[in-house]
């Protein structure tokens, strides 16, 4: 995959040299042309095409942005309300992720979304202890968000 990225960058730089224009538009056009060339020749590379990983990374980023926005709206509604009607709690949640990096990425994404904080992790048992702002919200939204993040992380990392 690294080889494909380097070849794509080399094609983009060559495109800029041939056009004698050193700007972002020329680089973008060269990168797109290189991307198309590598995509058409992907069967000659021993590793899968890197475009799939790029799309998976973009999906994970967009998923995080959407979840961040949704949870921010929920927290904002709770903060604006004159009386608090939340029931905070700590929950035990298992994960399907294997490596330390995958678990760290999941914990970071969950902690960055408002309303939940991962307090402790046991990577050997694949267990996390999550503090949720609202007990009722945990079973509905936080578990669903965690499973979406896990699927997206698996798609990116494996």
NORSUL-V188512 format. One record per residue. RES is the residue in three letters. OMEGA is omega in whole degrees, 0 to 359 (none if undefined). Layout:
RES:OMEGA
RES:OMEGA
This chain:
UNK:179
UNK:178
UNK:180
UNK:179
UNK:180
UNK:177
UNK:179
UNK:177
UNK:178
UNK:177
UNK:180
UNK:179
UNK:177
UNK:178
UNK:178
UNK:178
UNK:181
UNK:180
UNK:181
UNK:176
UNK:180
UNK:178
UNK:185
UNK:182
UNK:179
UNK:177
UNK:179
UNK:178
UNK:178
UNK:179
UNK:178
UNK:178
UNK:177
UNK:178
UNK:179
UNK:179
UNK:181
UNK:178
UNK:180
UNK:181
UNK:186
UNK:180
UNK:180
UNK:178
UNK:181
UNK:181
UNK:179
UNK:181
UNK:185
UNK:179
UNK:178
UNK:179
UNK:178
UNK:179
UNK:179
UNK:178
UNK:178
UNK:177
UNK:179
UNK:179
UNK:180
UNK:176
UNK:179
UNK:180
UNK:180
UNK:180
UNK:177
UNK:179
UNK:181
UNK:182
UNK:176
UNK:177
UNK:179
UNK:179
UNK:179
UNK:177
UNK:180
UNK:181
UNK:182
UNK:181
UNK:183
UNK:178
UNK:180
UNK:178
UNK:180
UNK:176
UNK:181
UNK:180
UNK:178
UNK:184
UNK:175
UNK:181
UNK:179
UNK:179
UNK:179
UNK:182
UNK:187
UNK:189
UNK:179
UNK:180
UNK:179
UNK:180
UNK:178
UNK:178
UNK:178
UNK:180
UNK:179
UNK:180
UNK:179
UNK:181
UNK:180
UNK:176
UNK:183
UNK:176
UNK:179
UNK:178
UNK:175
UNK:186
UNK:183
UNK:182
UNK:170
UNK:186
UNK:180
UNK:179
UNK:182
UNK:183
UNK:176
UNK:173
UNK:187
UNK:172
UNK:180
UNK:180
UNK:182
UNK:182
UNK:181
UNK:180
UNK:185
UNK:185
UNK:182
UNK:191
UNK:186
UNK:177
UNK:179
UNK:178
UNK:179
UNK:181
UNK:176
UNK:178
UNK:180
UNK:179
UNK:181
UNK:179
UNK:177
UNK:179
UNK:180
UNK:190
UNK:184
UNK:none
